[in-house]
Amino acid sequence: MVTAALAVTLAACSNSGSTTTHTKHNAAAPASATSTPAAAAAASSSSGLSGTWHGQYGGAYAGTFVLHWHQSSANLSGRIHISNPSSTLPVHGKLAGGSIRFGTVGSYRISYSGTVSGSSMSGHWQLNGPGTGGNWSASQG
């Protein structure tokens, strides 16, 4: 009977130690996930950028745009409608951590680069290479 009681006590202590270690691990994970930009970018990446994004741009041209994205892993594809000059164009891009790069091809070769954080992104755009460009920002929804 003493042997059985000792076995139960040891088992309880083993489970207790395991639970404490597990609890400490879980408590530390959210703090580090929210405190680093890389973790925030990973959250953006895992939740996906697919959907509709509304934004604005300024600089050499100023106006608004609407992006319709589809994300597959780090690859982005879709369509962008820009207000000035008014156009709807195919767009393709890449997501790497918290950085995003995308662009159009055709008569208007517009390239965008910037950062993503949750449901917002911002950066710099260029039309047909360096020299003509400005800043942009967008939010999802």
CYANA upper distance limits for C-alpha pairs under 8 A (distance plus 0.5 A):
  1 MET  CA      5 ALA  CA      6.83
  2 VAL  CA      6 LEU  CA      6.59
  3 THR  CA      7 ALA  CA      6.66
  4 ALA  CA      8 VAL  CA      6.78
  5 ALA  CA      9 THR  CA      6.67
  6 LEU  CA     10 LEU  CA      6.62
  7 ALA  CA     11 ALA  CA      6.58
  8 VAL  CA     12 ALA  CA      6.60
  9 THR  CA     13 CYS  CA      6.68
 10 LEU  CA     14 SER  CA      6.59
 11 ALA  CA     15 ASN  CA      6.69
 12 ALA  CA     16 SER  CA      6.45
 13 CYS  CA     17 GLY  CA      6.62
 14 SER  CA     18 SER  CA      6.78
 15 ASN  CA     19 THR  CA      6.55
 16 SER  CA     20 THR  CA      6.63
 17 GLY  CA     21 THR  CA      6.70
 18 SER  CA     22 HIS  CA      6.61
 19 THR  CA     23 THR  CA      6.47
 20 THR  CA     24 LYS  CA      6.59
 21 THR  CA     25 HIS  CA      6.71
 22 HIS  CA     26 ASN  CA      6.74
 23 THR  CA     27 ALA  CA      6.58
 24 LYS  CA     28 ALA  CA      6.75
 25 HIS  CA     29 ALA  CA      6.80
 26 ASN  CA     30 PRO  CA      7.78
 27 ALA  CA     31 ALA  CA      7.90
 28 ALA  CA     32 SER  CA      7.02
 29 ALA  CA     33 ALA  CA      6.56
 30 PRO  CA     34 THR  CA      6.64
 31 ALA  CA     35 SER  CA      6.70
 32 SER  CA     36 THR  CA      7.05
 32 SER  CA     39 ALA  CA      8.33
 33 ALA  CA     39 ALA  CA      5.55
 33 ALA  CA     40 ALA  CA      7.33
 34 THR  CA     39 ALA  CA      7.13
 34 THR  CA     40 ALA  CA      6.89
 35 SER  CA     39 ALA  CA      8.09
 36 THR  CA     40 ALA  CA      7.00
 37 PRO  CA     41 ALA  CA      6.61
 37 PRO  CA     98 GLY  CA      7.67
 38 ALA  CA     42 ALA  CA      6.65
 38 ALA  CA     97 GLY  CA      6.71
 38 ALA  CA     98 GLY  CA      6.93
 39 ALA  CA     43 ALA  CA      6.78
 40 ALA  CA     44 SER  CA      6.89
 40 ALA  CA     98 GLY  CA      8.06
 40 ALA  CA    117 SER  CA      6.97
 40 ALA  CA    118 GLY  CA      7.51
 41 ALA  CA     45 SER  CA      6.59
 41 ALA  CA     97 GLY  CA      5.76
 41 ALA  CA     98 GLY  CA      4.87
 41 ALA  CA    116 VAL  CA      7.23
 41 ALA  CA    117 SER  CA      6.59
 41 ALA  CA    118 GLY  CA      7.86
 42 ALA  CA     46 SER  CA      6.53
 42 ALA  CA     97 GLY  CA      6.67
 42 ALA  CA     98 GLY  CA      7.86
 43 ALA  CA     47 SER  CA      6.59
 43 ALA  CA    118 GLY  CA      7.81
 44 SER  CA     48 GLY  CA      6.44
 44 SER  CA     49 LEU  CA      7.61
 44 SER  CA     98 GLY  CA      8.41
 44 SER  CA    116 VAL  CA      7.82
 44 SER  CA    117 SER  CA      7.07
 44 SER  CA    118 GLY  CA      5.74
 44 SER  CA    119 SER  CA      8.12
 45 SER  CA     49 LEU  CA      7.56
 45 SER  CA     73 SER  CA      8.42
 45 SER  CA     74 ALA  CA      8.10
 45 SER  CA     95 LEU  CA      8.13
 45 SER  CA     97 GLY  CA      7.89
 48 GLY  CA     71 GLN  CA      6.82
 49 LEU  CA     69 TRP  CA      7.20
 49 LEU  CA     70 HIS  CA      7.60
 49 LEU  CA     71 GLN  CA      6.49
 50 SER  CA     68 HIS  CA      7.95
 50 SER  CA     69 TRP  CA      5.28
 50 SER  CA     70 HIS  CA      4.95
 50 SER  CA     71 GLN  CA      5.67
 51 GLY  CA     68 HIS  CA      6.16
 51 GLY  CA     69 TRP  CA      5.74
 51 GLY  CA     70 HIS  CA      7.11
 51 GLY  CA    140 GLN  CA      7.85
 51 GLY  CA    141 GLY  CA      7.97
 52 THR  CA     66 VAL  CA      7.46
 52 THR  CA     67 LEU  CA      6.11
 52 THR  CA     68 HIS  CA      5.13
 52 THR  CA     69 TRP  CA      6.87
 52 THR  CA    140 GLN  CA      6.49
 52 THR  CA    141 GLY  CA      6.22
 53 TRP  CA     66 VAL  CA      6.23
 53 TRP  CA     67 LEU  CA      5.50
 53 TRP  CA     68 HIS  CA      7.02
 53 TRP  CA     69 TRP  CA      8.33
 53 TRP  CA    138 ALA  CA      6.66
 53 TRP  CA    139 SER  CA      5.91
 53 TRP  CA    140 GLN  CA      4.77
 53 TRP  CA    141 GLY  CA      6.23
 54 HIS  CA     64 THR  CA      8.07
 54 HIS  CA     65 PHE  CA      6.50
 54 HIS  CA     66 VAL  CA      5.18
 54 HIS  CA     67 LEU  CA      6.94
 54 HIS  CA    138 ALA  CA      5.81
 54 HIS  CA    139 SER  CA      6.11
 54 HIS  CA    140 GLN  CA      6.94
 54 HIS  CA    141 GLY  CA      7.59
 55 GLY  CA     64 THR  CA      6.12
 55 GLY  CA     65 PHE  CA      5.72
 55 GLY  CA     66 VAL  CA      6.81
 55 GLY  CA    136 TRP  CA      7.63
 55 GLY  CA    137 SER  CA      5.92
 55 GLY  CA    138 ALA  CA      4.28
 55 GLY  CA    139 SER  CA      6.83
 56 GLN  CA     62 ALA  CA      7.99
 56 GLN  CA     63 GLY  CA      6.18
 56 GLN  CA     64 THR  CA      4.60
 56 GLN  CA     65 PHE  CA      6.38
 56 GLN  CA    136 TRP  CA      6.18
 56 GLN  CA    137 SER  CA      6.26
 56 GLN  CA    138 ALA  CA      7.01
 57 TYR  CA     61 TYR  CA      7.95
 57 TYR  CA     62 ALA  CA      5.79
 57 TYR  CA     63 GLY  CA      6.02
 57 TYR  CA     64 THR  CA      6.60
 57 TYR  CA     65 PHE  CA      8.22
 57 TYR  CA    134 GLY  CA      7.47
 57 TYR  CA    135 ASN  CA      6.20
 57 TYR  CA    136 TRP  CA      4.67
 57 TYR  CA    137 SER  CA      7.15
 58 GLY  CA     62 ALA  CA      4.64
 58 GLY  CA     63 GLY  CA      7.14
 58 GLY  CA    133 GLY  CA      8.42
 58 GLY  CA    134 GLY  CA      5.91
 58 GLY  CA    135 ASN  CA      6.05
 58 GLY  CA    136 TRP  CA      6.97
 59 GLY  CA    132 THR  CA      8.45
 59 GLY  CA    133 GLY  CA      6.26
 59 GLY  CA    134 GLY  CA      4.59
 59 GLY  CA    135 ASN  CA      7.01
 60 ALA  CA    132 THR  CA      6.36
 60 ALA  CA    133 GLY  CA      6.01
 60 ALA  CA    134 GLY  CA      6.87
 61 TYR  CA     84 ASN  CA      7.17
 61 TYR  CA    133 GLY  CA      7.87
 61 TYR  CA    134 GLY  CA      8.25
 62 ALA  CA     84 ASN  CA      7.12
 63 GLY  CA     82 ILE  CA      7.77
 63 GLY  CA     83 SER  CA      6.04
 63 GLY  CA     84 ASN  CA      6.17
 64 THR  CA     82 ILE  CA      6.54
 64 THR  CA     83 SER  CA      5.96
 64 THR  CA     84 ASN  CA      8.12
 65 PHE  CA     80 ILE  CA      7.22
 65 PHE  CA     81 HIS  CA      5.85
 65 PHE  CA     82 ILE  CA      4.86
 65 PHE  CA     83 SER  CA      6.59
 66 VAL  CA     80 ILE  CA      6.14
 66 VAL  CA     81 HIS  CA      5.73
 66 VAL  CA     82 ILE  CA      7.26
 67 LEU  CA     78 GLY  CA      7.80
 67 LEU  CA     79 ARG  CA      6.42
 67 LEU  CA     80 ILE  CA      4.96
 67 LEU  CA     81 HIS  CA      7.07
 68 HIS  CA     78 GLY  CA      5.94
 68 HIS  CA     79 ARG  CA      5.87
 68 HIS  CA     80 ILE  CA      6.88
 69 TRP  CA     76 LEU  CA      6.97
 69 TRP  CA     77 SER  CA      6.22
 69 TRP  CA     78 GLY  CA      5.21
 69 TRP  CA     79 ARG  CA      7.40
 70 HIS  CA     76 LEU  CA      6.23
 70 HIS  CA     77 SER  CA      5.89
 70 HIS  CA     78 GLY  CA      6.45
 71 GLN  CA     75 ASN  CA      6.24
 71 GLN  CA     76 LEU  CA      5.13
 71 GLN  CA     77 SER  CA      7.17
 72 SER  CA     76 LEU  CA      6.96
 74 ALA  CA     94 LYS  CA      6.04
 74 ALA  CA     95 LEU  CA      5.39
 74 ALA  CA     96 ALA  CA      7.16
 75 ASN  CA     92 HIS  CA      8.14
 75 ASN  CA     93 GLY  CA      6.50
 75 ASN  CA     94 LYS  CA      5.30
 75 ASN  CA     95 LEU  CA      6.97
 76 LEU  CA     92 HIS  CA      5.95
 76 LEU  CA     93 GLY  CA      5.26
 76 LEU  CA     94 LYS  CA      6.21
 76 LEU  CA     95 LEU  CA      7.93
 76 LEU  CA    102 PHE  CA      8.30
 77 SER  CA     90 PRO  CA      8.12
 77 SER  CA     91 VAL  CA      6.19
 77 SER  CA     92 HIS  CA      4.84
 77 SER  CA     93 GLY  CA      6.83
 78 GLY  CA     90 PRO  CA      6.34
 78 GLY  CA     91 VAL  CA      5.82
 78 GLY  CA     92 HIS  CA      7.03
 79 ARG  CA     88 THR  CA      7.21
 79 ARG  CA     89 LEU  CA      6.03
 79 ARG  CA     90 PRO  CA      4.91
 79 ARG  CA     91 VAL  CA      5.76
 80 ILE  CA     88 THR  CA      6.03
 80 ILE  CA     89 LEU  CA      5.92
 80 ILE  CA     90 PRO  CA      6.87
 80 ILE  CA     91 VAL  CA      6.85
 81 HIS  CA     86 SER  CA      7.84
 81 HIS  CA     87 SER  CA      6.12
 81 HIS  CA     88 THR  CA      4.65
 81 HIS  CA     89 LEU  CA      6.95
 82 ILE  CA     86 SER  CA      6.01
 82 ILE  CA     87 SER  CA      5.92
 82 ILE  CA     88 THR  CA      6.89
 83 SER  CA     87 SER  CA      7.24
 89 LEU  CA    104 THR  CA      6.98
 89 LEU  CA    105 VAL  CA      8.26
 90 PRO  CA    104 THR  CA      6.49
 90 PRO  CA    105 VAL  CA      7.80
 91 VAL  CA    102 PHE  CA      7.22
 91 VAL  CA    103 GLY  CA      5.89
 91 VAL  CA    104 THR  CA      5.21
 91 VAL  CA    105 VAL  CA      7.92
 92 HIS  CA    102 PHE  CA      5.93
 92 HIS  CA    103 GLY  CA      6.27
 92 HIS  CA    104 THR  CA      7.29
 93 GLY  CA    100 ILE  CA      7.81
 93 GLY  CA    101 ARG  CA      5.89
 93 GLY  CA    102 PHE  CA      4.23
 93 GLY  CA    103 GLY  CA      6.85
 94 LYS  CA    100 ILE  CA      6.40
 94 LYS  CA    101 ARG  CA      5.96
 94 LYS  CA    102 PHE  CA      6.84
 95 LEU  CA     99 SER  CA      6.39
 95 LEU  CA    100 ILE  CA      5.16
 95 LEU  CA    101 ARG  CA      7.16
 96 ALA  CA    100 ILE  CA      6.90
 98 GLY  CA    115 THR  CA      5.90
 98 GLY  CA    116 VAL  CA      5.72
 98 GLY  CA    117 SER  CA      7.28
 99 SER  CA    113 SER  CA      8.03
 99 SER  CA    114 GLY  CA      6.28
 99 SER  CA    115 THR  CA      4.93
 99 SER  CA    116 VAL  CA      6.65
100 ILE  CA    112 TYR  CA      8.48
100 ILE  CA    113 SER  CA      6.19
100 ILE  CA    114 GLY  CA      5.85
100 ILE  CA    115 THR  CA      6.07
100 ILE  CA    116 VAL  CA      7.13
101 ARG  CA    111 SER  CA      7.98
101 ARG  CA    112 TYR  CA      6.14
101 ARG  CA    113 SER  CA      4.91
101 ARG  CA    114 GLY  CA      7.08
102 PHE  CA    111 SER  CA      6.45
102 PHE  CA    112 TYR  CA      5.77
102 PHE  CA    113 SER  CA      7.08
103 GLY  CA    109 ARG  CA      7.60
103 GLY  CA    110 ILE  CA      5.89
103 GLY  CA    111 SER  CA      4.70
103 GLY  CA    112 TYR  CA      6.30
104 THR  CA    108 TYR  CA      7.51
104 THR  CA    109 ARG  CA      5.79
104 THR  CA    110 ILE  CA      5.79
104 THR  CA    111 SER  CA      7.06
105 VAL  CA    109 ARG  CA      5.38
105 VAL  CA    110 ILE  CA      7.71
108 TYR  CA    127 LEU  CA      7.45
108 TYR  CA    128 ASN  CA      7.37
109 ARG  CA    127 LEU  CA      6.32
109 ARG  CA    128 ASN  CA      5.51
109 ARG  CA    129 GLY  CA      8.35
110 ILE  CA    125 TRP  CA      7.37
110 ILE  CA    126 GLN  CA      6.12
110 ILE  CA    127 LEU  CA      5.03
110 ILE  CA    128 ASN  CA      6.61
110 ILE  CA    129 GLY  CA      8.37
111 SER  CA    125 TRP  CA      6.03
111 SER  CA    126 GLN  CA      5.80
111 SER  CA    127 LEU  CA      7.10
111 SER  CA    128 ASN  CA      8.43
111 SER  CA    129 GLY  CA      8.39
112 TYR  CA    123 GLY  CA      7.56
112 TYR  CA    124 HIS  CA      6.35
112 TYR  CA    125 TRP  CA      4.84
112 TYR  CA    126 GLN  CA      7.11
113 SER  CA    122 SER  CA      8.45
113 SER  CA    123 GLY  CA      6.03
113 SER  CA    124 HIS  CA      6.07
113 SER  CA    125 TRP  CA      6.95
114 GLY  CA    121 MET  CA      7.48
114 GLY  CA    122 SER  CA      5.88
114 GLY  CA    123 GLY  CA      4.32
114 GLY  CA    124 HIS  CA      6.75
115 THR  CA    121 MET  CA      6.02
115 THR  CA    122 SER  CA      6.24
115 THR  CA    123 GLY  CA      6.85
116 VAL  CA    120 SER  CA      6.48
116 VAL  CA    121 MET  CA      4.76
116 VAL  CA    122 SER  CA      7.36
117 SER  CA    121 MET  CA      6.57
119 SER  CA    139 SER  CA      6.08
119 SER  CA    140 GLN  CA      5.66
120 SER  CA    137 SER  CA      7.96
120 SER  CA    138 ALA  CA      6.21
120 SER  CA    139 SER  CA      4.80
120 SER  CA    140 GLN  CA      6.83
121 MET  CA    137 SER  CA      6.17
121 MET  CA    138 ALA  CA      5.90
121 MET  CA    139 SER  CA      6.93
122 SER  CA    135 ASN  CA      8.05
122 SER  CA    136 TRP  CA      5.99
122 SER  CA    137 SER  CA      4.45
122 SER  CA    138 ALA  CA      6.73
123 GLY  CA    135 ASN  CA      6.20
123 GLY  CA    136 TRP  CA      5.94
123 GLY  CA    137 SER  CA      6.93
124 HIS  CA    133 GLY  CA      7.73
124 HIS  CA    134 GLY  CA      6.12
124 HIS  CA    135 ASN  CA      4.87
124 HIS  CA    136 TRP  CA      6.32
125 TRP  CA    133 GLY  CA      5.74
125 TRP  CA    134 GLY  CA      5.98
125 TRP  CA    135 ASN  CA      6.48
125 TRP  CA    136 TRP  CA      7.18
126 GLN  CA    130 PRO  CA      6.66
126 GLN  CA    131 GLY  CA      7.82
126 GLN  CA    132 THR  CA      6.12
126 GLN  CA    133 GLY  CA      4.62
126 GLN  CA    134 GLY  CA      7.27
127 LEU  CA    131 GLY  CA      8.39
127 LEU  CA    132 THR  CA      5.97
127 LEU  CA    133 GLY  CA      6.36
128 ASN  CA    132 THR  CA      7.98
